């Protein structure tokens, strides 16, 4: 049940990426994957790589996914910006 809460929080935060520049690796799908995977991995890391069951899941479990989703998005954004910069450098060298 905890994994569902983390996934839903990652999905909710992904919706706010529409307000950010689209520089993620893989575009909007990369932003989606970054938010989802980041939220799940961070939640798992907090709980010692064990998923909390239905009785152990509460509002705090959901809120634990926020830093992971932000970090996951930031990682995919960094990858995309780096790729964009290298393509721009290659274009400048070609001219």
HELIX and SHEET records of a PDB file:
HELIX    1   1 UNK A    2  UNK A   14  1                                  13    
HELIX    2   2 UNK A   15  UNK A   19  5                                   5    
HELIX    3   3 UNK A   27  UNK A   46  1                                  20    
HELIX    4   4 UNK A   59  UNK A   63  1                                   5    
HELIX    5   5 UNK A   65  UNK A   94  1                                  30    
END                                                                             
